[in-house]
Amino acid sequence: MDQQGTLRITRARSALNPAFLRWFAAGLLLATSSVALAETKTLTPVADTYVRSIAANQNAGADTRLSITDLGNHRALIRFDQAEIAAAVGGSPVVSARLRLRITSSPLFWGVTGRGVASHRMTQTWEESRATWNCPKDTNLNNSQANCNPAWAMGNSAQWPFVAAPSSVATIMDGQSGVVEWDVTADLQAFLGGSAQNFGWIIRKADESRPGRVEFGSREGSQKPELVIELGAPPPSPVPVVYDAYLREGSPNQNTGAEVSLQVSNLANHRSLVAFDQQWLATTVGAGSVTAAKLRLQIIYNANNWGSAGRDVAVHRMTGAWPEFNVTWNCANDSNTQNSSADCSGANAWSMSNASLWPFVATPSATLLHQDGQIGVVEWDVTNDVKAFMQGTANHGWIIKKVDESKSGFVR
C-alpha cells in the first residue's frame, strides 16, 4: 500500500450552506451531500483493436481480445465517441475519467514486482477494421503490404502517432485478474475543451524491451472496455496524510516513518499506522454531519501468498497517540530510535504483542478480503470512527493488520 493513504468522507450540510466539494489527494478526499453526490457515467468504445510489429500489415479489429506483449510489440487502440462523451458530461465539470480494461487471460512474465503498462493519447485518426502497425487505415489487407496515405510510424519514437509522455501508467503483476484502470482525466478535459482532438488512446508496455504478456477483453467480447467519468465539482488542493508508518515485531525498536510504503505481513507481523489531522477534519465538516467515511490505500505490491480464498485485513481505531518518526513496535514514542532498544516508559510505551493490552480497539472497525493478484485501491468503512472523532473521541488514527497474523499474506 502506498504511503499516501486517503480518507474519504461524505457529509451532510445545513440548508444554509449548499456547497458541493470533493477533495482528491494524497491525503483527504471529501464529498458533501447537500446538493448531490458526484454522478458517474460509464461509456463503451466505438472502436478498438491491437497492432503488431511482427505482423505489421494485419488487422485485429474483429478480435475479442486486446493483446499487450513484448513479442512483436502488441499495442491496443481504443476510442470512445466524442458526441457520447459530450452528452454524458453535459454542463457538469469532470472530476475524474478512468479508462478501464478487464484482464481475460492470466498475465505472465511481469517480474517479481510487476512492470508498467502505459496509456497514451493518440494524435492521429485510425479505423478499427483497417488499422495495422504500418497503417492507420490500410485500404487492402489482403496483400501483406502497407496500403495507406498518410501512414504512421509506430516503430519510430520520434514520429509516434501518439503523445510520447504517458497519460497514466498501471502496474501489471503475474497472475493478476480483474480490472485495470488508467487515469485519463486530463485527456478527456482536453477533448471537451477543444485543446486536443479525440483519437482515443493506445495502450502499450512502458518498457517494450522487457517481457510481459496480458490480454484484455475487447468491445467484440463480453468483457468490454469502459470509460468511467465522474462528474461533480472540481477538486480543491490536496491535503496530505499527517502521519503514517508501519511496525515490525521482528525489528521492534526500528522506526519506518520516513519510508515511502506501508506494509502488512505475517512475516514478523508488520502492521501499518495511518492518521489524519483532527483540526482539518473539524474545519472540513464544519456545521455539517458525517454520513460516510472510507479509509483508502493503494496496493503497489502483492506477494500473491494469500491462499486460494484470500484472507482478511482489518482496520482498528487506535486508542493512544504516536508520533510518526518515533513510533516502533515496542514504543508509542521512542526517544532514541538509533540504538535498537526500547527507550520509552509510561504513556510512551505500549504492548503490541499482548492482545489484552493492545493500544487499539480489539474489534475491527472494518475488514477487507485481500487476494492474490490484487493491485490498486482498497477501502475500509470507518464512518463510525470519524463520527466519534467529531463527537469528542480522541483521534489517533488507525492500525491496519491481518485478522489472522499466523497465516501468510504480504502486501505493500
C-alpha positions in Angstrom: 0.0 0.0 0.0 1.4 3.4 -0.8 2.4 5.7 2.0 -0.1 8.3 0.9 -3.4 7.0 2.1 -6.7 8.7 1.5 -9.7 9.2 3.9 -12.9 9.7 2.0 -15.7 11.5 3.9 -19.3 12.2 2.8 -21.1 14.8 4.9 -24.5 16.4 5.0 -24.5 20.2 5.4 -27.2 22.6 6.6 -29.5 24.1 4.0 -27.8 27.5 4.7 -24.6 26.3 3.1 -25.4 24.2 0.0 -21.9 23.6 -1.1 -20.6 20.6 -3.0 -17.0 19.8 -2.6 -14.7 16.9 -3.3 -11.1 16.7 -2.2 -8.8 14.3 -4.0 -5.3 14.0 -2.8 -2.6 12.0 -1.3 -4.4 12.8 1.9 -8.0 13.6 2.4 -10.9 13.1 -0.1 -14.2 14.8 0.9 -17.7 14.9 -0.6 -20.5 16.9 0.8 -24.1 15.8 0.1 -26.2 18.9 0.4 -26.9 19.1 -3.4 -26.0 15.7 -4.8 -23.1 13.3 -4.7 -20.9 13.1 -7.8 -22.5 11.3 -10.7 -20.7 8.5 -12.6 -21.2 7.9 -16.3 -19.9 4.7 -18.0 -19.3 4.5 -21.8 -18.2 1.6 -24.0 -15.9 2.2 -27.0 -16.9 2.6 -30.6 -13.6 1.2 -31.9 -10.8 -1.0 -30.5 -8.1 -3.2 -31.9 -4.5 -4.0 -31.4 -1.5 -3.7 -33.8 1.6 -5.9 -34.0 5.1 -5.1 -35.3 5.6 -8.8 -36.0 2.5 -8.8 -38.3 2.8 -5.2 -39.4 0.1 -5.4 -42.2 -2.5 -7.5 -40.4 -5.6 -6.1 -38.7 -7.2 -7.4 -35.5 -10.3 -5.2 -35.3 -12.7 -8.2 -35.1 -10.8 -9.9 -32.3 -12.4 -10.4 -28.9 -9.2 -9.6 -27.1 -6.7 -6.7 -26.9 -3.2 -8.1 -26.7 -0.3 -6.5 -25.0 3.1 -8.2 -25.2 6.8 -7.7 -25.8 6.7 -10.4 -28.5 6.1 -8.4 -31.6 5.2 -5.3 -29.5 1.5 -5.7 -29.4 -0.3 -2.4 -28.6 -4.0 -1.8 -28.1 -6.0 1.0 -29.6 -9.3 2.3 -28.0 -11.6 5.1 -29.0 -14.9 6.4 -27.5 -17.4 8.5 -29.4 -16.9 12.3 -28.8 -20.6 13.0 -29.1 -21.4 10.4 -26.5 -18.8 11.8 -24.2 -20.1 15.4 -24.6 -23.7 14.2 -24.0 -22.7 12.2 -20.9 -20.8 15.1 -19.3 -23.4 17.8 -20.3 -22.6 21.0 -18.4 -21.0 19.3 -15.4 -17.3 19.5 -14.6 -15.3 16.4 -15.0 -13.8 15.3 -11.6 -12.1 12.2 -13.0 -12.0 9.9 -16.0 -10.7 6.4 -16.0 -10.0 4.0 -18.9 -10.9 0.6 -17.6 -9.9 -2.8 -19.2 -10.6 -6.3 -17.9 -8.0 -9.0 -17.9 -9.2 -12.1 -19.8 -6.0 -14.2 -19.5 -3.6 -14.6 -16.6 -0.6 -12.2 -17.1 2.8 -13.9 -17.5 6.4 -12.8 -17.2 6.0 -9.5 -15.5 8.8 -9.9 -13.0 8.9 -10.0 -9.2 7.3 -6.6 -8.7 5.4 -6.2 -11.9 6.0 -3.8 -14.8 4.2 -0.7 -16.1 1.7 -0.6 -18.9 1.0 2.9 -20.2 -1.9 4.7 -21.8 -1.0 7.5 -24.3 -3.3 9.9 -26.1 -3.5 9.3 -29.8 -2.7 12.2 -32.2 -3.7 10.6 -35.4 -7.0 9.2 -36.6 -7.4 5.4 -37.3 -10.1 2.9 -38.3 -10.9 -0.2 -36.3 -11.2 -2.6 -39.2 -8.2 -1.3 -41.1 -5.6 -0.2 -38.5 -2.3 -2.1 -38.6 1.2 -1.5 -37.3 2.1 0.3 -40.6 -1.2 2.0 -41.4 -4.0 3.9 -39.6 -6.2 2.8 -42.4 -4.9 0.1 -44.8 -7.0 0.0 -48.0 -6.0 -3.6 -48.9 -5.5 -6.0 -46.1 -5.0 -9.0 -48.4 -1.7 -8.2 -50.0 0.6 -8.1 -46.9 1.7 -4.6 -47.8 1.2 -1.2 -46.4 -1.5 0.5 -48.4 -2.1 3.8 -46.9 -1.6 7.5 -47.3 -1.0 9.0 -44.8 0.9 6.3 -43.0 2.1 6.4 -39.4 5.4 5.4 -37.7 4.6 3.0 -34.8 8.3 1.9 -34.9 9.9 5.4 -34.7 9.6 7.1 -31.3 10.4 10.5 -32.9 7.3 10.2 -35.1 4.9 8.2 -32.9 1.2 8.8 -33.7 0.6 9.4 -30.0 1.9 11.6 -27.2 5.2 10.2 -26.1 4.6 11.0 -22.4 2.0 8.6 -21.0 -1.3 9.8 -19.7 -1.1 7.2 -17.0 0.8 4.0 -16.1 -0.7 0.9 -14.4 1.4 -1.9 -12.9 0.7 -5.5 -14.2 1.6 -8.4 -12.0 1.9 -12.1 -12.8 -1.4 -13.9 -12.2 -3.3 -10.6 -11.8 -7.0 -10.7 -12.6 -10.0 -8.3 -12.8 -10.0 -4.7 -13.8 -7.0 -2.4 -14.7 -7.5 1.3 -14.8 -5.7 4.3 -16.2 -6.4 7.9 -15.2 -7.2 9.9 -18.4 -8.8 12.9 -16.8 -6.5 15.4 -18.4 -7.1 13.9 -21.8 -10.8 13.9 -21.5 -10.8 17.5 -20.3 -8.7 18.4 -23.3 -11.2 16.7 -25.7 -14.1 18.6 -24.2 -12.2 21.9 -24.0 -11.0 21.7 -27.6 -7.3 21.7 -26.9 -6.9 18.1 -28.2 -8.9 16.1 -30.8 -10.3 12.8 -29.7 -8.5 10.0 -31.5 -8.6 7.7 -28.4 -5.7 6.0 -26.7 -3.0 3.5 -27.3 -2.1 1.0 -24.5 1.5 -0.3 -24.6 4.2 -1.7 -22.3 6.1 1.2 -20.7 9.3 -0.7 -21.5 8.7 -2.9 -24.6 12.2 -4.4 -24.4 11.2 -6.4 -21.3 8.9 -9.4 -21.1 5.3 -9.4 -20.1 2.1 -10.7 -21.7 -1.5 -9.8 -20.9 -4.8 -9.9 -22.8 -7.8 -7.7 -22.1 -11.4 -8.0 -23.4 -12.4 -6.0 -26.5 -15.7 -4.5 -27.4 -16.4 -7.6 -29.5 -16.4 -9.8 -26.5 -18.3 -9.9 -23.1 -15.5 -8.1 -21.2 -15.8 -4.7 -22.9 -13.5 -1.8 -22.2 -15.1 1.2 -20.4 -14.6 4.9 -19.9 -15.8 5.8 -16.4 -16.4 9.5 -16.0 -17.1 11.0 -12.6 -18.9 14.4 -12.6 -19.2 17.0 -9.9 -17.4 20.0 -8.5 -13.7 20.2 -9.3 -11.3 19.1 -6.5 -9.5 21.7 -4.4 -5.9 21.4 -3.5 -4.9 18.1 -1.8 -4.4 17.7 1.9 -1.7 15.2 2.9 -1.8 12.5 5.5 -0.5 13.9 8.8 1.5 10.8 9.7 1.9 7.1 8.9 4.4 4.3 9.5 4.5 0.6 9.8 5.6 -1.6 12.8 7.6 -4.8 12.7 7.6 -7.3 15.5 10.9 -8.7 14.1 12.5 -5.2 14.4 10.6 -3.9 17.4 12.8 -0.8 18.0 13.1 0.4 14.5 11.0 3.3 13.1 9.7 3.4 9.5 8.1 6.8 9.4 10.3 8.1 6.6 9.7 5.1 4.3 7.7 5.5 1.1 5.4 2.5 1.6 3.3 0.8 4.3 3.3 -2.9 4.8 1.0 -5.6 6.2 2.6 -9.1 6.5 2.7 -12.2 8.6 6.5 -12.1 8.4 7.4 -10.7 11.8 3.8 -9.2 11.9 4.0 -6.0 10.0 1.2 -3.6 10.9 0.5 -0.1 9.4 -0.5 3.1 11.1 -2.4 5.9 9.5 -3.8 9.1 11.0 -5.3 12.4 9.7 -5.3 15.8 11.2 -8.2 16.4 13.6 -8.3 20.1 13.1 -8.6 19.7 9.4 -11.4 17.2 9.8 -13.3 19.5 12.1 -12.9 22.5 9.8 -13.9 20.5 6.7 -17.1 19.0 8.3 -17.9 22.4 9.8 -21.6 22.7 10.8 -22.5 19.6 8.8 -22.5 15.9 9.9 -20.6 13.0 8.6 -22.7 10.5 6.7 -19.9 8.2 5.4 -16.1 7.9 5.6 -13.8 5.5 4.0 -10.1 4.9 4.5 -8.5 4.3 1.1 -5.0 2.9 0.4 -3.3 1.9 -2.9 -1.7 -1.5 -3.2 1.5 -1.3 -5.2 2.9 -4.8 -4.5 1.3 -8.1 -3.7 3.3 -11.2 -2.8 0.5 -13.5 -4.0 0.5 -15.6 -0.9 -3.0 -15.0 0.4 -4.3 -18.5 -0.1 -6.9 -19.8 -2.5 -9.8 -17.9 -0.9 -7.9 -14.9 0.3 -7.5 -13.6 3.8 -9.0 -10.6 5.7 -7.1 -7.4 6.6 -8.7 -5.3 9.4 -8.7 -1.7 10.4 -8.8 -0.9 14.1 -9.2 2.5 15.8 -6.1 3.5 17.7 -6.5 4.4 21.4 -3.1 6.0 22.0 -1.1 8.8 20.4 2.1 8.1 18.4 4.5 10.4 16.6 5.3 9.3 13.1 9.1 9.4 13.4 9.4 7.9 16.9 6.8 5.1 16.8 8.0 1.4 17.0 6.6 -2.0 17.8 7.7 -1.5 21.4 7.1 2.2 21.9 4.4 4.7 21.1 7.2 7.3 21.4 10.8 6.0 21.4 13.2 8.8 22.5 16.1 7.2 20.6 15.3 5.1 17.5 19.0 4.6 16.7 20.1 2.3 19.5 18.0 -0.9 18.9 16.4 -0.7 22.3 13.1 0.4 23.7 13.6 3.9 25.1 10.1 4.6 26.5 8.1 4.2 29.6 4.6 5.1 30.9 2.4 6.7 28.3 5.2 6.4 25.7 5.2 2.6 25.9 2.6 0.2 24.7 2.0 -3.5 24.2 1.6 -4.5 20.6 2.2 -8.2 21.4 -0.3 -8.6 24.2 -3.9 -8.7 22.8 -5.3 -7.8 26.2 -3.2 -4.6 26.3 -3.4 -3.6 22.6 -3.3 0.2 22.1 -6.2 -0.1 19.7 -9.8 -1.3 19.8 -9.7 -5.1 19.6 -12.9 -5.2 17.5 -12.1 -4.1 13.9 -13.8 -1.0 12.5 -13.9 -2.9 9.2 -12.3 -5.8 7.4 -11.5 -6.4 3.8 -10.6 -9.6 1.9 -7.2 -9.5 0.3 -6.4 -11.9 -2.6 -3.6 -13.0 -4.8 -3.0 -10.6 -7.8 -4.9 -7.8 -6.1 -3.4 -4.4 -7.1 -4.9 -0.9 -6.8 -7.2 0.9 -4.4 -8.7 -0.8 -1.4 -11.2 0.8 1.1 -12.4 0.3 4.6 -15.6 1.9 6.0 -14.5 4.0 9.0 -17.7 6.1 9.2 -18.4 5.3 12.9 -14.8 6.2 13.9 -14.9 9.5 12.1 -18.3 10.3 13.6 -16.8 9.5 17.0 -13.8 11.8 16.3 -16.3 14.6 15.5 -18.1 14.0 18.9 -15.0 14.2 21.1 -13.3 10.8 20.9 -9.6 11.3 20.6 -8.3 10.9 17.0 -5.2 8.7 17.0 -5.9 7.2 13.6 -6.0 3.5 12.7 -3.8 0.4 12.7 -4.1 -2.0 9.7 -3.3 -5.6 10.4 -4.1 -9.1 9.2 -7.0 -10.7 11.1 -5.1 -13.9 11.4 -1.4 -13.0 11.6 -0.4 -16.6 11.8 -1.2 -17.2 8.1 0.7 -16.0 5.1 -0.1 -12.8 3.2 2.2 -9.8 2.3 1.1 -6.5 0.7 2.7 -3.2 0.3 
